[in-house]
Amino acid sequence: MESESELVPFPLLPTPIETNYRACTIPYRFPTDNPKKPTRTEIAWLDLFLNSIPSFKKRAESDPTVPDAHVRAEKFAQRYSEILEDMKKDPETHGGPPDCILLCRLREQVLRELGFRDIFKKVKDEENAKAISLFGDVVRLNDVIEDEGKRVESLIRGIFAGNIFDLGSAQLAEVFSKDGMSFLASCQNLVPRPWVIDDLETFKVKWSKKAWKKAVIFVDNSGADIILGILPFARELLRRGTQVILAANDLPSINDVTYPELIEIMSKLKDEKGQLMGVDTSKLLIANSGNDLPVRNGSAAFYFLKSLHQ
């Protein structure tokens, strides 16, 4: 089921949204900080984005849809590096002060100005194909767990393991390019509990009491993240009678799954009856979040589909 509805303020955010909601929760700077001098946090994030440029340049160089990709990739690296270095000198340049949303938007802007629309398309398609081939095995591994609490924990661990496939991280991109990533190995190698923020027991108690009427999941990366992490969890919600909305990006950004790509993935995973490994999907809605960045920005969260809260 696809979404066609007008955009309205997202109902789960405090109103008025414009003054009560800010997507970036990291305290990059405080009112007492010098507006002309970058804070230590801002410098750390600027360095993080600088370190990611080589991996983005490499992806851009191999984009077969862009003429002179090698030359344009070099221009991207130069332009984006200059922007970040400018912000180190004066954080108010280029629409600053910098935060994660602005740094992502500027990077996407430079790429698109040079003709790069989706530099991660090839790796997304490859990883989606691999994950689709493993989907049945992952679902069956969870289905055989009879204890509901243990099954929920297994599904949550799968979400964490899948989220490791995030090529926006320079370190993860380097690991992926060398050795690839194994979903099952990632599940086994998760940090043992208790986690830094660990509300799993509270979640399991709520899960055991009743099924939610509706769940909105803003999906993230392609490959193992969406297919082996999120979809088995969404399937379990559907099995309990919950209406599930999977909200995906409107435009490509890093290796995040887009709305059209998610529609295609679901068509490959459903059987001839429209079921997902034996589970009815009539209560599953694939929605376009309106987002074009690898972070959940304000514009996507402010306004969402009216049908989601009817």
Beta strands, then each sheet from edge to edge (+ up, - down):
strand 1: 7-9
strand 2: 214-218
strand 3: 243-248
strand 4: 275-276
strand 5: 279-280
strand 6: 284-288
strand 7: 303-305
sheet 1: 1+ 7-
sheet 2: 2+ 3+ 6+
sheet 3: 4+ 5-
end
